[in-house]
Amino acid sequence: MSQMVNNINFGQYIPVESQIHQLDPRTKIFITLILLTATIKASFLELGILYILGLVLIIKSRIAMRYYIQQLRPFRFIIAVSMLLQWVLTKGNVLARVGPIEIT
């Protein structure tokens, strides 16, 4: 009995007529690298701005939001662990304290 395994189609091209799709591929790669670098270096407020920018780009790409959410499903665990580590290991204002662990 074989189990069905979900294929991860991360980065799959979806042909749609949009301003994002009409950009030169090198431009899209360059913008992606800039956004990734900005995300790594960003403060909480800057992450909010990048999140809004990401939503604008998703809307401009004219691809359904449910598709993006579906593509992130295999990465749920990694995202959750990353968020937890970010909250616990970064210095900043203490938001909550659970025993010796501070959430900043």
LINJO-V229745 format. One record per backbone hydrogen bond with DSSP energy under -1.0 kcal/mol. CO is the residue of the C=O (numbers start at 1). NH is the residue of the N-H. If there is no record, write none. Layout:
CO_NH ; CO_NH
This chain:
9_12 ; 18_22 ; 20_23 ; 24_28 ; 25_29 ; 26_30 ; 27_31 ; 28_32 ; 29_33 ; 30_34 ; 31_35 ; 32_36 ; 33_37 ; 34_38 ; 35_39 ; 36_40 ; 37_41 ; 43_47 ; 44_48 ; 45_49 ; 46_50 ; 47_51 ; 48_52 ; 49_53 ; 50_54 ; 51_55 ; 52_56 ; 53_57 ; 54_58 ; 55_59 ; 56_60 ; 57_61 ; 59_62 ; 64_67 ; 64_68 ; 65_69 ; 66_70 ; 67_71 ; 68_72 ; 72_75 ; 73_76 ; 75_79 ; 76_80 ; 77_81 ; 78_82 ; 79_83 ; 80_84 ; 81_85 ; 82_86 ; 83_87 ; 84_88 ; 85_89 ; 86_90 ; 87_104 ; 96_103 ; 98_101 ; 101_98 ; 103_95 ; 103_96
